[in-house]
Amino acid sequence: MTVSSRRTHMAQKKVAVLGTGIIGAPVARHLQAHFAVRVWNRTHARAEPLAAYEGIEVCGTPAEAVAGADVVVTVLKDGPAVREALTAAAPALAEGAVWVQLSTVGADAIDELARLAEEYGLVLYDAPVQGTKQPAENGALVILASGPRAAGEPLEPARLVFDAIGGRTVWVSDEPGVASRLKLALNSLVFALTHGAAESLALAEALGVDPALVVDAVAGGPLDSGFFQAKAAAMLKGDYATSFSVGNSVKDAELVVAAAESAGVAAEVSAAGLDRFRRAADAGHGDKDMAASYLVARPAQGAPADRAGGVA
């Protein structure tokens, strides 16, 4: 089957996207090229703009969205939100439908969701993503996938979902749950890099050094990365437009710390990072990007980024 004929064939399939936030909305738009798409979001107004796209229907309930769907995609905040939405959708779920679970839910919740998939007769792909707003908009998320495969490939509806929304799929395991555990390990690194950048810039400023020199010194060297450049630029500009919020960072950091404790790992860096995210949220920065770690790096002397005029 050619790519063109495959797309024509798959366009007859229906996908339901439950959750249309920063990641879910662009996911729905990219899937629209391959599927008939129905979407639902807890806050209906956040889903309404998608109605402007041909082939996307905005629904009022999860059950309405999943009715007749060959694929169900969940892109929600946490495990309880996913469970609640899927339970509400249960009466309309098709036996044997593919469930692509993109949310970061943690180790315990993914095991519970796997049991729910078995109860509802769904084929579960545990597929949390690496990447935030811009990669999602560009269809360049990294998919961490685990679930059943045939001849080394996931079932075609799931494979096409991965290809449509991601730049790369890292196949983790044939068993759901392993990908969610990998996501926790990766998030511990993401949070350490975020706090490390914030602390380095704040320390430079406190020592009377222009913090922009930290970025200049790192650029092009072994410590450099696109992630560092993006977060450092946001911190220096005081631009905390949300790619991944402090509030969601608290949730995910709690999952990392809980998993580490359960596994007997001494995760002091993750625990300290969680504390900083909580302080940022308590200071009113919960809706800002996680780069707002910088705003609480020197709490005794005020937020260093205030000088940039970017603090709301």
Secondary structure, DSSP 4 states (H G I P E B T S, - for coil): --HHHHHHHHHTSEEEEE--STTHHHHHHHHTTTSEEEEE-SSHHHHGGGGGSTTEEE-SSHHHHHTT-SEEEE--SSHHHHHHHHHHHGGGPPTT-EEEE-S---HHHHHHHHHHHHHHT-EEEE--EE--HHHHHTT-EEEEEES-EETTEE-HHHHHHHHHHEEEEEEEESSTTHHHHHHHHHHHHHHHHHHHHHHHHHHHHHTT--THHHHHHHTTSTT--HHHHHHHHHHHHT----SSBHHHHHHHHHHHHHHHHHHT---HHHHHHHHHHHHHIIIIITTSBGGGGGGGSSGGG--GGGGGT---
